[in-house]
Amino acid sequence: ILNKELNKVVGNRIKTIRRNLGLTMEQFGNELGTTKAVVNNWEKGRNLPNKANLLLIANIAKVKVETLLSEEEPSLIQLMIEGFEATCYELSDEIKTKLLASDPDSARGKIMDLYACRLAGRA
């Protein structure tokens, strides 16, 4: 993928993250200590955030920076795993591999069960 194309992919991800948070470009910029114009440039794919802002955006979205910058669209299960790991605890590679290889509905249910156990204080 060319840089311009990757910038657009990442820009769209940033826009989705911002919208999912219900924030305007200005509000999102304020959260990151930057301006609406800078956020607009990211979302349009004109340029990428610096490393510090990439880390902040990834933390806000509960994903890894690598996922944010990935050329490929991460699966919902991958995003759920990263969200779980960001808020609870890291899963073993074996568990992650099994979840990613299983039926998406089944994997989603298992991840939700992990959250339920965590909330009940059993994990």
Order of alpha helices (4+ residues) and beta strands (2+ residues): alpha-alpha-alpha-alpha-alpha-alpha-alpha-alpha
